[in-house]
Amino acid sequence: MPEIEIRNLCKSFGDKTILDHVSLEIEKGDVYGVLGLSGAGKSTLVRCINGLEIPDGGEIYYRGELLCSPSKRIEKQKRSKIAMIFQQFNLLEQRSVLGNVLLGLEIVKFGDRMRRREKAMECLRRVGLEDKADAYPANLSGGQKQRVAIARALALDPEVILSDEATSALDPETTQSILSLLKELNKELGITIVMISHQLGVIESICNKVAILDNAKLVEQGELSDVFLNPKTEIARSLIYADHVHTALNEHHFIRLLFDGNSDEPIIANIVQQCSLLVSIVYASTKVIDGKVYGQTVIKRPKEEADREKLKKYLQLRHVKFEEVKSLGME
Amino acid sequence: MGWNEFFLALGETVGMTVIATILAYLVGMPLGILLYMTGKKGLKPNRALNFVIGILVNTLRSVPCLILIIILIPLTRGVFGRATGAWYTMIIPLFFASFAYVARVIETSLNEVDQGVVETARSMGASTFQIVWKVLLREARPSLVLGLSLSTISILGYTAFAFDFGAGGLIARAYSIYNNHPMNYLSRPDIWVILILIVIVVQVIQELGLYWSKQIDKRRIAK
């Protein structure tokens, strides 16, 4: 049974459709990425999951039980099981770090004062901020603020954490440290994470599954490695290559080489040596996903027909997946 | 005018201002919260209710204070047995003249609270009461305190109308000096003493408000 199942979710604001029959399943223990451009509907999707928005159509199930639908509002106890962290952290500025973590515990009337305090301190220790318990948010860095927000989310023993662009306001280094904290919580506490981001790097560094939203529609979903190595739709391609590719390159034709984690061979160097072709690399990226090396390298296609054939044969011989591409996704 | 008289007048002014302010907050605060809650971005948007409260508040605010005092004479008389001639007869009119203003001041302070934190509390399953009490009023505290000094000073200004009803206080006293000595009132020291006292009172209220607001505001950067 999926942890969260979304069936035909629809939502519009006025005459603008934000979500158009979106369906997806999130298994327990997943770190599920939702990727899309701004305005694609990502935020609205997660906001529906914890009841901040009421869908116009469709249902969301939590462990097989109806969580919310147009006619059913989310129950309070369920809300505390589905925590949320935000891009702007949303800390109470007038409460100390400890006070912020206590907020949720006070809302659900957990234990007595002492128990709440203990619990909050335990969560602060988890995120490495116990020494900041009495500080106020104004005196914390962005990364520390997000850690407090994570501690606040943890205080209610959530089963799911929804992250709405939680790292988008942070610098790359801090982003990585927040991501590894989330990954740690996922591994050690078994918390399912739904990760909204427009940043490809964020999704690929911790997610095992990904869904791509474009203009209110879910266009691709599946295992991260499948979607990232073989993006089928134009929008997925542009999202996956967008950061790196210059539009001026579009006049040329390219060949994209895909590495699925099994090859130790220096393919590019071998092409140069064994086919005596000079290769010009326009984009390359390799990642470690679940311990395996994946990657893709885009090279310029040789001008001469004979050279092209030679290259293709060589790649086939070496079992390197490849495809010819006209553009790199940026129109 | 002797010093005793100055302090008596000062006491009357402070008395009517403070009591009217407290009453105005007792009514204006819930009204302001209600205005915020029923507003467009509030917790329970309710156009009809918001409109009705809005009209009530705006109407009260647009009735000139002097007219309000006259209209309220029967009520004041009913409560105190008299409608003129004593400082406390001003309390009811001052209260009516100011609670609508207070409601708007409170509403403005609450509007300044970041929607994001309200949403966070909501996502944790907080009740409306919990959101108002634990999030809104708490986060708006420094701004509410500034609003309090603002309201107090504005109510202090209304005490001028006490003159027309013989209800005393500093401002009314200054006006009587003019009435009694129209030819040379500016060369009399007592009118200047009163002026200075009023300026001091306003300053004290303003500075206290600023100081208190800063003291409780945790947004400042620690050194």
Interface residues (C-beta under 8 A of the other chain):
Chain A: N50 G51 L52 K76 Q77 R79 S80 A83 M84 F86 Q88 N90 L91 L92 E93 Q94 R95 S96 L103 G104 E106 I107 V108 A135 Y136 P137 A138 N139 L156
Chain B: D114 G116 V117 E119 T120 A121 R122 S123 M124 G125 A126 S127 Q130 K134 V135 R138 E139 R141 P142 I216 D217 K218 R219 R220 I221 A222
